Amino acid sequence: MDIKELKVAGKSSEKRNHPWEHARCKVIFNILKSYINETSQPLNVIDIGCGDLFFLKQFCKKFTIYHPVAIAVDTALDDELIYSLKNKYQDLHVDIYKNFQDVKLREGYANIVFLMDVIEHIENSQNFLEFLFQQSYITKKSLFVIAVPAFNNLFSTHDKWLGHYRRYSQQELKKTIENAGYQYVKGGYFFTTLLLARIMQNYLDILLKKKNKEVKGIGNWNRSIILSFLFEKFLLCDYYFSKLFSLIGIKIPGLSTYILCRPQ
């Protein structure tokens, strides 16, 4: 969950993560599964733009046999929020930084670097990726996992509220990482049905002349456990349906696009 969404209302300890977040975790972990097996221990994992630590927590829980060393970075964090999150995730041993330049690893290099819905917040994402490449803990073996909202023609009041500069097609994202000096490994889209829903929502926002102040993001999810479970499973079915098509060379567009890449 984005820090802005986390602060929408209520205490962070009382927030419930949206089914989309749960489903996205499982999608990314499925994509990463074969690449995780190639890594050595300790598994140094850096989540830049970590938000509420939910994604990093789920990763460490899923891949616990690799003894992941968790590092979280987010410029939007303050001391009070860091204390609150550490209290919420007491079993997550994590080093938290406000700037990726301050990151220090106990040993080795960053095996995996997550940029989950991050670079769309940065005005010059190419410069950011180039600068990140120069950090001492990054090597040519570091695997970057980048996910962003797809298709700039779907840019909406929700994007403005979150502070996005843009959305990306797969081709645009690939061009960005290659221009920044990274080698493409794998990429694609996920959540096709949400793409259709967003198109309809954008038309509705235009008709109703929706303003930024009326947007609250996913920070106030309060539906029942059963509805949350069903929504998550629906999104996972959506992903696996698209994955079947990708196996025969057909890439179906979705609301999110991702790329795995390494520095060249």
N, C-alpha and C positions, 0 to 999 in steps of 0.2 A: 504494500500500500504506500502510495506517495505520501510524503510528510504533510503536504497541504491537505490531502484527504483525511489523514490521521487527525489533523487539528480541526476538522469541520465542526465537530460537536462532541462533548463528553470526554471522559478520561481515556487515554490510550490503552490502559489495562482492560477497559470494558469493550473495546472495539472488536467486532467480528469481521474476519476477512471474507471478502466476496467469493462466491463459487468460481468466478472467473479466475481469481488468483490461485485457488486450489487446482483448477484444471490446467492453468498455464504451467504451474510447477511440474505436473505429471507429463505434460507435453514436452517441455524442455528436457526433463530427465530421460524420457524415452529417446529423444533425439541424441542425447549425450551418451547414452548407455555404452555403446561400443567404444567411444573415445576415452571414457573413464577407465576402461580395462587396460588401456595402453599406458596409463600414468604410473609413476613411481610414488612410493611413500617417503616422507609424509606428503599428503595431498594438500598443498597450499591453495586455498580458494579465496579470492578477493571479490567481494560484491560492491562495485562502485555505484553509488546511488541506491544504497541498500534500503532506504525507506524505513519501514517498521520492523525489519529483520526477519519477516515471515518467510521470505523466499530462502534466505540463507539457513534458517532453522530447518526448513523442510529438506533442503539439500543434505545437510549434515545428518539428519535422521535417516534419509533414504540410503546414503552411501557411507554409513557408519563403519563398515568393514575396512574402509580405506583410511580411517583415522584422520578425517579432514581437519586442517588447521584453518579456522574461520577468521577472516579479516573483513570488517565492514567499513565502508566510507560513504559519508553523505554530508555535503556542505550545509544542508538545511537543519542538521541536528544541533541541539543546544544541550547544555549540561543537564538540565532538568529532564529533558526527553531521554537522554542517554541513560540516566539513572532509572527512569520509569521502564525503559525497554529491558535493561539488564535485570530488573526486578521481575518483569513478566517472563523472561526467558532465562531463568536462573540456571538451567541445565545446559545452556549453550555457552561454551567457553569461547569467547570472541574478543578480539582486539578491535576497538572502534576508533576511527579517525574522522576528522572533519575535512581533511585534505589528502588526496592520494599521494602528494609529494612527501608526506610525513610517514608513509607506511614503511615499517621495518619488519622483515621476516626473521624468525629465529634461525632458520636454516633453509637452504635451497632457494628455489625461485617460484614465481607464481605459476602453478600448473594450469589453473583455470581462472579467467577474469570475466565476471559477469557484468554486462552493461544492459540491464533489463529496463527498457523504456526510459533511457537516460539521454542519448545523444540528440533526441529531438528537442530537448530543453536547452541545448547549447547553440549559440548563434553561429559559430564556426566549428562545426563538428569535426571537420577534417584536421584543422589545427590542433584540436583537443586530442584526437587519436594519435597524431604525430608526436605530440608532447608526452603522451602516456607511454608511447613506445620507448622513449628515452629514459624511463625510470630504471633504476638499478635492478629491481626485482623482476623485470620483464626480459625474457629471452626469446629466441626463435622457436623454442619448444612450448612457450605459453599459448594456450588455446583461449581465444576470445569468443564469448557467446554474446551476440548483440541481437536484441529484439526491439522493434519499434512499431508504432502504429502505421498502418499501410494506407497509401494513396492520398496524395495531397489534395485532390479534388473533394475529399471528405472532411477537410479541415473545418472545424465547427466551433461553436461557443464553448464546448467542453474542452477542446484543445487550447483555446485562448485562456480559459480559466486555470488550466493546469500549467500555463506558461510555455506551451510548445511553440517552436518557431516553424515547424514543418511536419509533414508526414512523408513516408517513403514508399516507393515501389521497390520490388526486389532489385531491379536494374539500377535504380538510383542509390540504393544502399550498397550494392556491390561496387559501383563506381566510386563512392565515398571511401570505402575501406581500401580499395586498390590505390587510389590517389594518395592515401595517407601512408602507403608502404606496407600494406597487409596482403597476405595471400589467401584467396578464397578457398575454403575447404568444402563447405556445404551450405545450402540455403533453401528457403521456401516460405510458404504461408501457412497460417492455421486460423481456425474459427471462421469458416465460410458463412455459416448462418448469421453470425454477428455482423458480418459485412453487409448482408442484406438488411438486417435490422437497423444498422447505422445509416444506410442510405435513406430508409424510410423516416428515421428520426430527424435527419438533417432537413428533409423536405418539411416535416412538421414544425421544426424550429423556425424555419423561414416563414411559414404561414402564421405562426403565433408570435413572431418577432421576439424570440426568446433572448434574454439578456444574460451576460456573464454572471451577474449576481444571483441569478436563479439556479445556477449549476452547483451541485454539491458532490459530484463524483461518486465513488463507490464507498466512501467513508462511513456512510450511514446505513449499511446493509443490516436489516433487522427482520428478515423473513424467517419462517419456521425452519427447523433442522431438516425436515422432510423435503421441503421445497428447495432448500439449498443443496441437498444431496442430489435431487433429481436434476437440477440445473447443471451441476457439475458433471454428472454422468452424461447428460445431453451434449455438453461441449466436448467431452472426451470421445463420444461416438462420432461427433462431427469431425474431430481430428483424425480418427482411425479410418473413417470413410475417405477423407482426402488423401491419407497416406496410401490407401489401396490404389488410388489413381496414380499417385506419384511413382509407384513401383512399375507402372507401364509407360512412364514418361510423360504423364499428363499432370501439370501443376495447376491446381485449382486455387484461385485467389482467396484471401481471407482478410480479416480485419487487422491481423498482425503479420509482420514479416520478420524473418530472422536470418542471421548468417553466423556460421562458425568460420573463424579465420585465424591465421597466425602471422606474426611479424615476419617480413622477408629478410 
